Amino acid sequence: MTKRNPGNYFKNGIKEIYQYANVKTRKEVMRDKILGYVRLSNRNNHFPIYDEINKILHTNLKTYFISIVDVYEKAGINYPCTIKRKTIGDH
C-alpha cells in the first residue's frame, strides 16, 4: 500500500481540502452556532453578552470574532449596548 501526501494534490493545504470536499471547518461550525444563538435570543427580546455566550456555548468568543459588536453585526442585529466611555478629562 502506497502512502499518498495530500500536499501533492492540494497546494494550499487542509483549507483547500475542506473547500473541495464542501465540508465546514470546526471554526465555521462554531461561528454558525454563535450567530444562531444570538439571533434566537434576539427573537425573544434578549441580547446575550460576551460572558453569557461563552458560558452557554462552552467556547471563547475571541477565537471566532473580534468583539461582541462584530458578532451582532454578522448576525444582522444592531448591538443595543454601545456606551460612550468617559476619559479622565471628561466631566
N, C-alpha and C positions, 0 to 999 in steps of 0.2 A: 504494500500500500504506500503510495507516494503522498507525502505531505504537501499541501498547497499553501502558499503565502498569499493572503488576500491583498497585500500591498502590491502584488504584481498586477492585479486586475483593477484595483481601486486606488488611484494615486493620492486621493485626499483623505484616505484613512477610513475609520469607522463611521464618521459622519456621512460620507458618501454611500457606504453600505446600507445604512439605515434609510437614506433617501431612496436608494434604488429599490429596496425591499418595501418601501412605503410603510415603514414602522416608525412610531413616535418614540423618541428617547425618553428616559425617565424624567428628565428636566421638563420636557414639553408636556408630559402627562401631569406632572405636579402643578405646572403653571395653569393648565386647564382646570384642575381641581380647585385651585385657589380662586381663580376667576369665577368659576361656577358657584363656589360658596359665597363669594361677595355678592354676586347677582341674586342668588336665592335669598340671602339675608336682606338685601335691599328691597325685595318684593314684600317682605314682612315689616318694612319700615325700620330696619335695624342696620346700622352702619358699623360693622366689626372693625376693631382697632388692631394694630400690629400684634400685640401680645395675644389677643384672643385668637387670631388666625393661626399663630404659631402653636398655641396650646391645643386647639381643636384638631388641626390637621397634622400635628406632630412633625413640624418642619421648622426651618429657619427661613423666613421670608426674604432676607437679604441674599440668599443663594439664588433666588429666582427673579427678583425685581429690585430696582434701585431704591424705592421708597414706597410707603403706603399710598402716596399720591399717584405714583406710577401704576400701582395695582388698580386703583379706581379709574384712572384714565383708560387703561387697557380693557377694563370691564365696561367702559362706556357710561360711567356714572360720575357725576360731579362730586368731588370729595367735600363734605359739608364742614369739616373742622379746620379750615385754613385760618390760622391765628396769626396776627401780626405780632411778632415778638418785639419787645422793647429792648433797646440797648441801654447802656449805662447812662448816657446823656439825656435820654427821653424822660419826660415827666408825666 
